């Protein structure tokens, strides 16, 4: 089954749009290099996630001193995608079911259509995200990752952004959608696509440092 991973412009349902290159994973300036020591962050994914939307934030968080764990439905490995092509395998540190919100200081939700369509109906992932958000910790979502927030009931009355094809879904769930590279509303941090990763990382690290 194709991964349908892209959170960049590409081909969706036979409609061709303009592809974009993924940005390089950003690096942090020295003053922020130790800002997150002692913080533990969860990244929630299933097969078919947009790889740079995991690796970019993960690298930035680790450079800032955080411990980052990759969580998924089962133990073993999970496969990322680069746009519409399968990419690398990543080791799972813990399952959604085995994870507790109290173990983490925040959560990151990468996109990728297959990943986001699968994870949104996982009740363990829903509970974990709701518990983390409910405890006042940052929930950072990029691209199609907003589907999990919708299914977890976390978007009503919130201002968010996403990949443009999710606009109607978010609005129909009660959110206000805006077209900006990064949006913060309470505990929620959202971005549209890989081009926004540098701004996304900066806001996430700022929130985790508070």
PEWOHU-V385540 format. One record per residue. N is the residue number from 0. RES is the residue in one letter. D_CENTER is the distance of its C-alpha to the mean C-alpha in whole Angstrom. Layout:
((N:RES:D_CENTER) (N:RES:D_CENTER))
This chain:
((0:X:22) (1:X:20) (2:X:17) (3:X:16) (4:X:13) (5:X:13) (6:X:11) (7:X:14) (8:X:18) (9:X:19) (10:X:21) (11:X:20) (12:X:23) (13:X:26) (14:X:25) (15:X:25) (16:X:23) (17:X:23) (18:X:20) (19:X:19) (20:X:19) (21:X:15) (22:X:16) (23:X:17) (24:X:15) (25:X:16) (26:X:18) (27:X:19) (28:X:23) (29:X:25) (30:X:25) (31:X:21) (32:X:22) (33:X:22) (34:X:21) (35:X:18) (36:X:21) (37:X:21) (38:X:17) (39:X:15) (40:X:12) (41:X:10) (42:X:7) (43:X:7) (44:X:8) (45:X:11) (46:X:14) (47:X:13) (48:X:9) (49:X:9) (50:X:11) (51:X:10) (52:X:7) (53:X:7) (54:X:11) (55:X:10) (56:X:9) (57:X:10) (58:X:14) (59:X:13) (60:X:13) (61:X:16) (62:X:18) (63:X:18) (64:X:19) (65:X:16) (66:X:16) (67:X:13) (68:X:13) (69:X:11) (70:X:12) (71:X:13) (72:X:16) (73:X:18) (74:X:20) (75:X:20) (76:X:18) (77:X:15) (78:X:15) (79:X:13) (80:X:14) (81:X:15) (82:X:15) (83:X:18) (84:X:19) (85:X:18) (86:X:17) (87:X:17) (88:X:17) (89:X:15) (90:X:17) (91:X:16) (92:X:17) (93:X:17) (94:X:16) (95:X:15) (96:X:19) (97:X:20) (98:X:17) (99:X:18) (100:X:16) (101:X:19) (102:X:18) (103:X:15) (104:X:15) (105:X:11) (106:X:8) (107:X:4) (108:X:2) (109:X:3) (110:X:6) (111:X:9) (112:X:12) (113:X:13) (114:X:10) (115:X:9) (116:X:13) (117:X:14) (118:X:11) (119:X:12) (120:X:16) (121:X:15) (122:X:17) (123:X:16) (124:X:13) (125:X:14) (126:X:16) (127:X:14) (128:X:11) (129:X:15) (130:X:16) (131:X:14) (132:X:14) (133:X:18) (134:X:18) (135:X:17) (136:X:15) (137:X:11) (138:X:8) (139:X:6) (140:X:4) (141:X:5) (142:X:7) (143:X:8) (144:X:6) (145:X:8) (146:X:11) (147:X:10) (148:X:10) (149:X:14) (150:X:15) (151:X:14) (152:X:17) (153:X:15) (154:X:15) (155:X:19) (156:X:20) (157:X:17) (158:X:16) (159:X:13) (160:X:12) (161:X:10) (162:X:12) (163:X:16) (164:X:16) (165:X:14) (166:X:16) (167:X:19) (168:X:17) (169:X:16) (170:X:19) (171:X:21) (172:X:19) (173:X:20) (174:X:18) (175:X:19) (176:X:17) (177:X:18) (178:X:17) (179:X:16) (180:X:14) (181:X:12) (182:X:13) (183:X:14) (184:X:16) (185:X:17) (186:X:14) (187:X:11) (188:X:9) (189:X:8) (190:X:9) (191:X:10) (192:X:10) (193:X:11) (194:X:14) (195:X:12) (196:X:10) (197:X:13) (198:X:13) (199:X:10) (200:X:11) (201:X:14) (202:X:13) (203:X:11) (204:X:14) (205:X:16) (206:X:15) (207:X:15) (208:X:18) (209:X:20))
